[in-house]
């Protein structure tokens, strides 16, 4: 059972987390995440970060090309990984195992976020093709309507999944006697 008598302190305040998420809307690199935790005096290695990803505690990165010739690409994570790692560290400080944390809280949320990213990429790709068809004078009103319908359906599906994911996470935190906000 988790050590809830003396929960570990929050690494970041809510305001700090919101600012990190706001300033890294396009994503955050693993080195930036590691630096943020180092600045707070919290041990977090690249190997630990990768392990969290492999266990499904954190979402996988998406590759983003660097501007300029032969610059390659880099992996960016959603800025919410900072919030997640802070929660993981806090729950581990309360004697929960990574498996308990994964099973109770985070794996479903990761899958929802990955699904959202994939749907957004797919819809952008479809819209781009529709725009090209329109530019070539081959626009199909039926296709455009189908696209708009798919966009609306995807949005509704994601809202439902996010709501369900939140409810499942809340049920998981209650089952282990811990609320995500840090109050047992």
FIKOLZA-1660 file (N, C-alpha, C; in steps of 0.1 Angstrom, whole numbers, plus 5000, padded with zeros to 4 digits):
% residues 184
   i   px   py   pz ch aa at
   1 5008 4988 5000  A  X  N
   1 5000 5000 5000  A  X CA
   1 5009 5012 5000  A  X  C
   2 5004 5023 4994  A  X  N
   2 5012 5035 4993  A  X CA
   2 5014 5042 5006  A  X  C
   3 5025 5049 5007  A  X  N
   3 5028 5056 5019  A  X CA
   3 5021 5070 5018  A  X  C
   4 5009 5071 5023  A  X  N
   4 5002 5083 5021  A  X CA
   4 5002 5092 5034  A  X  C
   5 5009 5087 5044  A  X  N
   5 5010 5095 5057  A  X CA
   5 5018 5108 5054  A  X  C
   6 5028 5107 5046  A  X  N
   6 5037 5118 5043  A  X CA
   6 5040 5119 5028  A  X  C
   7 5030 5124 5021  A  X  N
   7 5032 5124 5006  A  X CA
   7 5044 5133 5003  A  X  C
   8 5052 5129 4992  A  X  N
   8 5063 5138 4988  A  X CA
   8 5058 5151 4983  A  X  C
   9 5066 5162 4983  A  X  N
   9 5061 5175 4979  A  X CA
   9 5060 5175 4964  A  X  C
  10 5052 5185 4959  A  X  N
  10 5051 5187 4944  A  X CA
  10 5064 5192 4939  A  X  C
  11 5069 5188 4928  A  X  N
  11 5081 5193 4921  A  X CA
  11 5079 5206 4916  A  X  C
  12 5067 5208 4909  A  X  N
  12 5064 5221 4902  A  X CA
  12 5050 5225 4908  A  X  C
  13 5048 5238 4908  A  X  N
  13 5035 5243 4912  A  X CA
  13 5026 5242 4900  A  X  C
  14 5013 5243 4902  A  X  N
  14 5004 5243 4891  A  X CA
  14 5007 5254 4881  A  X  C
  15 5010 5266 4886  A  X  N
  15 5013 5277 4878  A  X CA
  15 5026 5274 4869  A  X  C
  16 5036 5268 4875  A  X  N
  16 5048 5265 4868  A  X CA
  16 5045 5255 4856  A  X  C
  17 5037 5245 4860  A  X  N
  17 5033 5235 4849  A  X CA
  17 5025 5241 4838  A  X  C
  18 5016 5250 4841  A  X  N
  18 5008 5257 4831  A  X CA
  18 5017 5266 4822  A  X  C
  19 5027 5272 4828  A  X  N
  19 5036 5281 4820  A  X CA
  19 5045 5272 4811  A  X  C
  20 5050 5261 4816  A  X  N
  20 5058 5251 4808  A  X CA
  20 5049 5247 4796  A  X  C
  21 5037 5243 4799  A  X  N
  21 5028 5238 4788  A  X CA
  21 5025 5248 4778  A  X  C
  22 5023 5261 4783  A  X  N
  22 5020 5272 4774  A  X CA
  22 5032 5275 4765  A  X  C
  23 5044 5276 4771  A  X  N
  23 5056 5280 4764  A  X CA
  23 5061 5269 4755  A  X  C
  24 5056 5257 4756  A  X  N
  24 5061 5245 4748  A  X CA
  24 5049 5239 4741  A  X  C
  25 5040 5247 4736  A  X  N
  25 5028 5241 4729  A  X CA
  25 5032 5232 4717  A  X  C
  26 5043 5235 4710  A  X  N
  26 5047 5227 4699  A  X CA
  26 5054 5215 4703  A  X  C
  27 5057 5213 4715  A  X  N
  27 5064 5201 4720  A  X CA
  27 5076 5205 4727  A  X  C
  28 5082 5195 4734  A  X  N
  28 5094 5197 4743  A  X CA
  28 5103 5185 4741  A  X  C
  29 5116 5188 4740  A  X  N
  29 5126 5177 4738  A  X CA
  29 5129 5171 4751  A  X  C
  30 5134 5158 4750  A  X  N
  30 5138 5151 4763  A  X CA
  30 5149 5159 4770  A  X  C
  31 5158 5165 4763  A  X  N
  31 5169 5173 4770  A  X CA
  31 5163 5185 4777  A  X  C
  32 5153 5191 4772  A  X  N
  32 5146 5202 4779  A  X CA
  32 5139 5197 4791  A  X  C
  33 5133 5186 4790  A  X  N
  33 5126 5180 4802  A  X CA
  33 5136 5177 4813  A  X  C
  34 5147 5171 4809  A  X  N
  34 5157 5167 4819  A  X CA
  34 5162 5180 4826  A  X  C
  35 5165 5190 4818  A  X  N
  35 5170 5203 4824  A  X CA
  35 5160 5209 4834  A  X  C
  36 5147 5208 4831  A  X  N
  36 5137 5214 4840  A  X CA
  36 5138 5207 4853  A  X  C
  37 5139 5194 4853  A  X  N
  37 5139 5186 4866  A  X CA
  37 5153 5188 4873  A  X  C
  38 5164 5189 4865  A  X  N
  38 5177 5192 4872  A  X CA
  38 5176 5205 4879  A  X  C
  39 5170 5215 4873  A  X  N
  39 5169 5229 4879  A  X CA
  39 5161 5228 4892  A  X  C
  40 5153 5218 4894  A  X  N
  40 5145 5216 4906  A  X CA
  40 5152 5207 4916  A  X  C
  41 5164 5202 4912  A  X  N
  41 5171 5193 4920  A  X CA
  41 5166 5179 4921  A  X  C
  42 5158 5175 4910  A  X  N
  42 5152 5162 4910  A  X CA
  42 5160 5153 4900  A  X  C
  43 5164 5141 4904  A  X  N
  43 5171 5132 4896  A  X CA
  43 5162 5127 4885  A  X  C
  44 5166 5128 4873  A  X  N
  44 5159 5122 4861  A  X CA
  44 5169 5121 4850  A  X  C
  45 5172 5108 4847  A  X  N
  45 5182 5105 4836  A  X CA
  45 5175 5103 4823  A  X  C
  46 5183 5103 4812  A  X  N
  46 5177 5100 4799  A  X CA
  46 5173 5086 4799  A  X  C
  47 5180 5077 4806  A  X  N
  47 5176 5062 4806  A  X CA
  47 5163 5061 4814  A  X  C
  48 5161 5068 4824  A  X  N
  48 5148 5067 4832  A  X CA
  48 5137 5073 4823  A  X  C
  49 5139 5084 4817  A  X  N
  49 5129 5090 4808  A  X CA
  49 5125 5080 4797  A  X  C
  50 5135 5073 4791  A  X  N
  50 5132 5063 4780  A  X CA
  50 5124 5051 4786  A  X  C
  51 5128 5047 4799  A  X  N
  51 5120 5036 4805  A  X CA
  51 5106 5040 4807  A  X  C
  52 5103 5052 4811  A  X  N
  52 5089 5057 4813  A  X CA
  52 5082 5056 4800  A  X  C
  53 5088 5060 4789  A  X  N
  53 5082 5059 4776  A  X CA
  53 5079 5044 4772  A  X  C
  54 5089 5036 4774  A  X  N
  54 5088 5021 4771  A  X CA
  54 5077 5015 4779  A  X  C
  55 5075 5019 4791  A  X  N
  55 5065 5013 4800  A  X CA
  55 5051 5019 4797  A  X  C
  56 5050 5029 4788  A  X  N
  56 5037 5035 4785  A  X CA
  56 5033 5045 4795  A  X  C
  57 5042 5050 4804  A  X  N
  57 5039 5060 4813  A  X CA
  57 5039 5074 4806  A  X  C
  58 5047 5075 4796  A  X  N
  58 5048 5087 4788  A  X CA
  58 5045 5084 4773  A  X  C
  59 5040 5094 4766  A  X  N
  59 5037 5091 4752  A  X CA
  59 5051 5091 4744  A  X  C
  60 5050 5085 4732  A  X  N
  60 5062 5085 4724  A  X CA
  60 5064 5099 4718  A  X  C
  61 5076 5102 4713  A  X  N
  61 5079 5115 4707  A  X CA
  61 5074 5114 4692  A  X  C
  62 5072 5126 4687  A  X  N
  62 5070 5127 4672  A  X CA
  62 5082 5134 4666  A  X  C
  63 5086 5130 4655  A  X  N
  63 5097 5135 4648  A  X CA
  63 5094 5148 4641  A  X  C
  64 5102 5158 4643  A  X  N
  64 5100 5171 4637  A  X CA
  64 5112 5175 4630  A  X  C
  65 5111 5178 4617  A  X  N
  65 5123 5182 4609  A  X CA
  65 5128 5195 4613  A  X  C
  66 5141 5196 4613  A  X  N
  66 5148 5209 4616  A  X CA
  66 5149 5217 4602  A  X  C
  67 5147 5230 4603  A  X  N
  67 5149 5238 4591  A  X CA
  67 5163 5239 4587  A  X  C
  68 5166 5239 4574  A  X  N
  68 5179 5240 4569  A  X CA
  68 5184 5227 4563  A  X  C
  69 5193 5228 4555  A  X  N
  69 5198 5216 4547  A  X CA
  69 5206 5207 4557  A  X  C
  70 5203 5194 4556  A  X  N
  70 5210 5183 4563  A  X CA
  70 5209 5185 4579  A  X  C
  71 5199 5191 4584  A  X  N
  71 5197 5193 4598  A  X CA
  71 5191 5182 4605  A  X  C
  72 5184 5173 4598  A  X  N
  72 5178 5161 4604  A  X CA
  72 5165 5165 4611  A  X  C
  73 5162 5157 4621  A  X  N
  73 5149 5159 4628  A  X CA
  73 5152 5156 4643  A  X  C
  74 5143 5160 4651  A  X  N
  74 5144 5157 4666  A  X CA
  74 5130 5153 4671  A  X  C
  75 5131 5146 4682  A  X  N
  75 5119 5141 4688  A  X CA
  75 5113 5151 4698  A  X  C
  76 5100 5154 4696  A  X  N
  76 5093 5163 4706  A  X CA
  76 5082 5155 4713  A  X  C
  77 5081 5158 4725  A  X  N
  77 5070 5152 4733  A  X CA
  77 5060 5163 4737  A  X  C
  78 5047 5159 4739  A  X  N
  78 5038 5169 4744  A  X CA
  78 5043 5175 4757  A  X  C
  79 5041 5188 4759  A  X  N
  79 5046 5194 4771  A  X CA
  79 5040 5189 4784  A  X  C
  80 5029 5181 4783  A  X  N
  80 5023 5175 4794  A  X CA
  80 5032 5164 4801  A  X  C
  81 5043 5160 4794  A  X  N
  81 5051 5150 4800  A  X CA
  81 5058 5155 4813  A  X  C
  82 5060 5168 4814  A  X  N
  82 5066 5173 4826  A  X CA
  82 5056 5171 4838  A  X  C
  83 5044 5174 4835  A  X  N
  83 5033 5171 4846  A  X CA
  83 5033 5157 4849  A  X  C
  84 5033 5148 4839  A  X  N
  84 5033 5134 4841  A  X CA
  84 5045 5129 4849  A  X  C
  85 5057 5133 4846  A  X  N
  85 5068 5129 4853  A  X CA
  85 5068 5133 4867  A  X  C
  86 5063 5146 4869  A  X  N
  86 5062 5151 4883  A  X CA
  86 5053 5142 4891  A  X  C
  87 5041 5138 4885  A  X  N
  87 5032 5129 4892  A  X CA
  87 5038 5115 4894  A  X  C
  88 5045 5110 4884  A  X  N
  88 5052 5097 4886  A  X CA
  88 5062 5098 4898  A  X  C
  89 5070 5108 4898  A  X  N
  89 5080 5110 4909  A  X CA
  89 5073 5110 4922  A  X  C
  90 5062 5118 4923  A  X  N
  90 5054 5119 4935  A  X CA
  90 5048 5106 4940  A  X  C
  91 5042 5099 4930  A  X  N
  91 5036 5086 4934  A  X CA
  91 5047 5075 4938  A  X  C
  92 5058 5076 4931  A  X  N
  92 5069 5067 4935  A  X CA
  92 5074 5070 4949  A  X  C
  93 5074 5083 4952  A  X  N
  93 5078 5088 4966  A  X CA
  93 5068 5083 4976  A  X  C
  94 5056 5079 4972  A  X  N
  94 5046 5074 4981  A  X CA
  94 5046 5059 4981  A  X  C
  95 5057 5053 4976  A  X  N
  95 5060 5039 4975  A  X CA
  95 5051 5031 4965  A  X  C
  96 5046 5037 4955  A  X  N
  96 5039 5030 4944  A  X CA
  96 5050 5025 4934  A  X  C
  97 5048 5014 4928  A  X  N
  97 5057 5009 4918  A  X CA
  97 5053 5015 4905  A  X  C
  98 5062 5014 4895  A  X  N
  98 5059 5019 4882  A  X CA
  98 5047 5011 4876  A  X  C
  99 5046 4999 4879  A  X  N
  99 5035 4990 4873  A  X CA
  99 5022 4995 4879  A  X  C
 100 5022 4998 4892  A  X  N
 100 5009 5003 4898  A  X CA
 100 5005 5016 4892  A  X  C
 101 5015 5025 4890  A  X  N
 101 5012 5038 4884  A  X CA
 101 5007 5036 4870  A  X  C
 102 5014 5028 4862  A  X  N
 102 5009 5026 4849  A  X CA
 102 4995 5020 4848  A  X  C
 103 4993 5010 4856  A  X  N
 103 4980 5003 4855  A  X CA
 103 4969 5012 4860  A  X  C
 104 4972 5020 4870  A  X  N
 104 4961 5028 4877  A  X CA
 104 4958 5041 4870  A  X  C
 105 4968 5047 4864  A  X  N
 105 4967 5061 4860  A  X CA
 105 4969 5065 4846  A  X  C
 106 4980 5061 4840  A  X  N
 106 4985 5068 4829  A  X CA
 106 4984 5061 4815  A  X  C
 107 4984 5048 4814  A  X  N
 107 4985 5042 4801  A  X CA
 107 4973 5045 4792  A  X  C
 108 4961 5046 4797  A  X  N
 108 4949 5049 4789  A  X CA
 108 4951 5063 4784  A  X  C
 109 4955 5072 4792  A  X  N
 109 4956 5086 4788  A  X CA
 109 4967 5088 4777  A  X  C
 110 4978 5080 4778  A  X  N
 110 4988 5080 4767  A  X CA
 110 4982 5076 4754  A  X  C
 111 4974 5065 4755  A  X  N
 111 4968 5060 4742  A  X CA
 111 4958 5070 4736  A  X  C
 112 4951 5077 4745  A  X  N
 112 4941 5087 4740  A  X CA
 112 4949 5099 4733  A  X  C
 113 4960 5103 4740  A  X  N
 113 4968 5114 4734  A  X CA
 113 4974 5110 4721  A  X  C
 114 4979 5097 4720  A  X  N
 114 4985 5092 4707  A  X CA
 114 4974 5091 4696  A  X  C
 115 4962 5087 4700  A  X  N
 115 4951 5086 4691  A  X CA
 115 4948 5100 4686  A  X  C
 116 4947 5110 4695  A  X  N
 116 4945 5124 4691  A  X CA
 116 4955 5129 4681  A  X  C
 117 4968 5126 4684  A  X  N
 117 4978 5131 4675  A  X CA
 117 4977 5125 4661  A  X  C
 118 4974 5112 4661  A  X  N
 118 4973 5105 4648  A  X CA
 118 4961 5110 4640  A  X  C
 119 4950 5112 4647  A  X  N
 119 4938 5117 4640  A  X CA
 119 4940 5131 4634  A  X  C
 120 4947 5139 4642  A  X  N
 120 4950 5153 4637  A  X CA
 120 4959 5152 4625  A  X  C
 121 4969 5144 4625  A  X  N
 121 4978 5142 4613  A  X CA
 121 4970 5137 4601  A  X  C
 122 4962 5127 4603  A  X  N
 122 4954 5122 4593  A  X CA
 122 4945 5133 4587  A  X  C
 123 4938 5140 4595  A  X  N
 123 4929 5150 4590  A  X CA
 123 4936 5161 4583  A  X  C
 124 4948 5165 4588  A  X  N
 124 4956 5175 4581  A  X CA
 124 4960 5170 4567  A  X  C
 125 4964 5158 4566  A  X  N
 125 4968 5152 4554  A  X CA
 125 4956 5152 4544  A  X  C
 126 4944 5148 4549  A  X  N
 126 4932 5148 4540  A  X CA
 126 4929 5162 4536  A  X  C
 127 4929 5171 4545  A  X  N
 127 4926 5185 4541  A  X CA
 127 4936 5190 4531  A  X  C
 128 4948 5187 4532  A  X  N
 128 4959 5191 4522  A  X CA
 128 4955 5186 4509  A  X  C
 129 4951 5173 4508  A  X  N
 129 4948 5167 4495  A  X CA
 129 4935 5174 4489  A  X  C
 130 4926 5176 4498  A  X  N
 130 4914 5183 4493  A  X CA
 130 4917 5197 4488  A  X  C
 131 4926 5204 4494  A  X  N
 131 4930 5217 4490  A  X CA
 131 4937 5216 4476  A  X  C
 132 4945 5206 4474  A  X  N
 132 4952 5204 4461  A  X CA
 132 4942 5202 4450  A  X  C
 133 4932 5193 4453  A  X  N
 133 4922 5190 4443  A  X CA
 133 4914 5203 4440  A  X  C
 134 4911 5211 4450  A  X  N
 134 4904 5223 4447  A  X CA
 134 4913 5233 4438  A  X  C
 135 4926 5233 4441  A  X  N
 135 4934 5242 4434  A  X CA
 135 4935 5237 4419  A  X  C
 136 4934 5224 4417  A  X  N
 136 4935 5219 4403  A  X CA
 136 4921 5219 4397  A  X  C
 137 4911 5224 4404  A  X  N
 137 4898 5225 4398  A  X CA
 137 4890 5212 4398  A  X  C
 138 4895 5203 4406  A  X  N
 138 4889 5189 4407  A  X CA
 138 4881 5188 4421  A  X  C
 139 4877 5199 4426  A  X  N
 139 4871 5198 4440  A  X CA
 139 4858 5190 4439  A  X  C
 140 4856 5182 4449  A  X  N
 140 4844 5174 4450  A  X CA
 140 4836 5178 4463  A  X  C
 141 4825 5184 4461  A  X  N
 141 4817 5189 4473  A  X CA
 141 4814 5178 4482  A  X  C
 142 4811 5166 4477  A  X  N
 142 4808 5155 4486  A  X CA
 142 4819 5151 4494  A  X  C
 143 4831 5151 4488  A  X  N
 143 4844 5148 4496  A  X CA
 143 4846 5158 4507  A  X  C
 144 4844 5171 4504  A  X  N
 144 4846 5182 4514  A  X CA
 144 4836 5180 4525  A  X  C
 145 4823 5176 4522  A  X  N
 145 4813 5174 4532  A  X CA
 145 4817 5162 4541  A  X  C
 146 4822 5151 4535  A  X  N
 146 4826 5140 4542  A  X CA
 146 4838 5143 4551  A  X  C
 147 4847 5151 4546  A  X  N
 147 4858 5156 4555  A  X CA
 147 4853 5163 4567  A  X  C
 148 4844 5173 4565  A  X  N
 148 4839 5181 4576  A  X CA
 148 4832 5172 4586  A  X  C
 149 4824 5162 4581  A  X  N
 149 4817 5153 4590  A  X CA
 149 4827 5144 4598  A  X  C
 150 4838 5140 4591  A  X  N
 150 4848 5132 4598  A  X CA
 150 4855 5140 4609  A  X  C
 151 4858 5153 4605  A  X  N
 151 4864 5162 4615  A  X CA
 151 4855 5163 4627  A  X  C
 152 4843 5165 4625  A  X  N
 152 4833 5167 4637  A  X CA
 152 4832 5154 4645  A  X  C
 153 4831 5143 4638  A  X  N
 153 4830 5130 4645  A  X CA
 153 4843 5127 4653  A  X  C
 154 4855 5130 4647  A  X  N
 154 4867 5128 4654  A  X CA
 154 4868 5137 4667  A  X  C
 155 4863 5149 4666  A  X  N
 155 4863 5158 4677  A  X CA
 155 4854 5152 4688  A  X  C
 156 4842 5148 4685  A  X  N
 156 4833 5142 4694  A  X CA
 156 4839 5129 4701  A  X  C
 157 4845 5121 4693  A  X  N
 157 4851 5109 4698  A  X CA
 157 4862 5112 4708  A  X  C
 158 4871 5121 4705  A  X  N
 158 4881 5125 4714  A  X CA
 158 4876 5130 4727  A  X  C
 159 4866 5139 4726  A  X  N
 159 4860 5144 4739  A  X CA
 159 4855 5133 4747  A  X  C
 160 4848 5123 4741  A  X  N
 160 4843 5112 4748  A  X CA
 160 4854 5103 4754  A  X  C
 161 4864 5101 4747  A  X  N
 161 4876 5093 4752  A  X CA
 161 4883 5100 4763  A  X  C
 162 4885 5113 4762  A  X  N
 162 4891 5121 4772  A  X CA
 162 4883 5121 4785  A  X  C
 163 4870 5122 4784  A  X  N
 163 4861 5121 4795  A  X CA
 163 4862 5108 4802  A  X  C
 164 4862 5097 4794  A  X  N
 164 4863 5084 4800  A  X CA
 164 4876 5081 4806  A  X  C
 165 4887 5086 4799  A  X  N
 165 4900 5085 4805  A  X CA
 165 4902 5092 4818  A  X  C
 166 4896 5103 4819  A  X  N
 166 4897 5111 4832  A  X CA
 166 4889 5103 4843  A  X  C
 167 4878 5098 4840  A  X  N
 167 4870 5090 4849  A  X CA
 167 4877 5078 4854  A  X  C
 168 4883 5071 4844  A  X  N
 168 4891 5059 4847  A  X CA
 168 4903 5062 4856  A  X  C
 169 4910 5073 4853  A  X  N
 169 4921 5077 4861  A  X CA
 169 4917 5081 4875  A  X  C
 170 4906 5088 4876  A  X  N
 170 4900 5091 4890  A  X CA
 170 4897 5078 4897  A  X  C
 171 4891 5069 4891  A  X  N
 171 4888 5056 4897  A  X CA
 171 4901 5049 4902  A  X  C
 172 4911 5050 4893  A  X  N
 172 4924 5044 4897  A  X CA
 172 4931 5050 4909  A  X  C
 173 4930 5064 4909  A  X  N
 173 4936 5071 4921  A  X CA
 173 4929 5068 4934  A  X  C
 174 4915 5066 4933  A  X  N
 174 4908 5063 4944  A  X CA
 174 4911 5049 4949  A  X  C
 175 4913 5040 4939  A  X  N
 175 4916 5026 4943  A  X CA
 175 4929 5025 4950  A  X  C
 176 4939 5034 4947  A  X  N
 176 4952 5033 4954  A  X CA
 176 4952 5043 4966  A  X  C
 177 4941 5050 4968  A  X  N
 177 4941 5060 4979  A  X CA
 177 4948 5073 4976  A  X  C
 178 4949 5077 4964  A  X  N
 178 4957 5089 4960  A  X CA
 178 4949 5097 4950  A  X  C
 179 4948 5110 4952  A  X  N
 179 4942 5119 4942  A  X CA
 179 4953 5125 4934  A  X  C
 180 4951 5127 4921  A  X  N
 180 4962 5132 4912  A  X CA
 180 4967 5146 4917  A  X  C
 181 4958 5153 4923  A  X  N
 181 4963 5167 4927  A  X CA
 181 4972 5166 4939  A  X  C
 182 4975 5154 4944  A  X  N
 182 4984 5152 4955  A  X CA
 182 4979 5150 4968  A  X  C
 183 4966 5151 4970  A  X  N
 183 4960 5149 4983  A  X CA
 183 4954 5135 4985  A  X  C
 184 4960 5128 4995  A  X  N
 184 4955 5115 4997  A  X CA
 184 4941 5115 5003  A  X  C
% end
